[in-house]
């Protein structure tokens, strides 16, 4: 009798377990990259309160990101897809999971403000944006702008075609069209055959051009993922060293530099402390491969090995005498900042400013695409110890045009944007020219590949060495 009773109890339990398998099979071990910060940006890492965000901070499921009235941010996913937040925007990463099949599922809720999403359409990756009761899945190569406020939302299609699931039905929108949702009228939608220009459209376009220029010249043969490869292509170069093979090294480094001179030990609940590099390229080399000290070359990153999650420490190979490996704090939860390297000094006005770049700064503070030829500038810094260079600025927000039709609202944007500033309130514009495209150098070479430079120190290695 006991056996029959046990069977009656066991069968429903097994059925319940089988029915719940899809939820159990999804893993939340994924991390995505906070790849860019401009102005004031805050993050809630699952603690219930916001704190200042730092570039290259891993973002995990459940975290929230907030840009202040002068803040901008970019998040990069494994396949190279991006999410950019204009000022006064809040986004919650409600799902970052990995299925048994290997497919990556990302769901981001746009709580308010303006966000730009660029999906590469890579196989096995799915990015979904949610706002109010609407849902937009970017399964193909698509680029959209989403604006959300208390009265409604808008989705402008900048590239590709999209389907938006809403409380009032499914909306199909094509490139050059805008779907508007009115929260005051049961979320009814209208489809406009044009796109209102928002103040930070030019900034988004500038960042997109940088990524297209450098990501296409980087090779995924040295990395299992695409995120971080564009920054490696801009801020450094690959070379070959005897006995080590293909290595990468940042510009503006000399014999006294090591890869842990600038960064932070950041704590995340459930994960512990992890090293977060302060360098603009400091993502991939700290989660994959190893850092090796090569005689005659100095420190360089060597691709290969297994992908390392948030809580892992970078692998160090052949450290020089006297080098002390970085150690995580043994107690507490506060971020511990490490600043041992030189920090660039910016001179001049807001636009057309000049930057003093010192040796061993490793690109710290150099804006994306702000200098035409970092390789050449790195040689000057190597010869003289420092160099003063005029750097390009980010695109300015456009001022919102007058007389915007009420039938074409600018959700997520205020109606004015200050002149002469990069970080004023948001708005939308019917007219006005866009800011010029970003200054960026021509691609040096596809990576990885050796570069034909001579080493800084002697004796010279048998193969080409990088300029620092």
Secondary structure, 3 states (H helix, E strand, C coil): CHHHHHHHHHHHHHHHHHHCHHHHHCECCCCEEEEEEECCEEEECCCCCCEECCCCCEECCCCEEEECCCCEEEEECCCCCEEEECCCEEEEEEEEEECCCCCEEEEEEEEEEEEEEEECCCCCEEEEEEECCEEEEECCCEEEEEEECCCEEEEEEEECCEEEEECCEEEEECCCCEEEEEHHHCCEEEEECCCCEECCHHHHHHHHHHHHHHHCCCCHHHCCCCCCHHHHHHHEEEEEECCCEEEEEECCCCCCCCCCCEEEEEEECCCEEEEEECCCCCCHHHCCCEEEEECCCEEEEECCCCCCCCCCCCEEECCCCCCCCCCCCCCCCCCEEEECCCCCEEECCCCCCEEEEECCCCCCCCCCCCCCCHHHHHHHHHHHCEEEEECCCCCCCCCCCCCCCCCCCCCCCCCCCCCCCCCCCCCEECCCCCCCCCCCCCCCCCCCCCCCCCCCCCCCCCCCCCCC
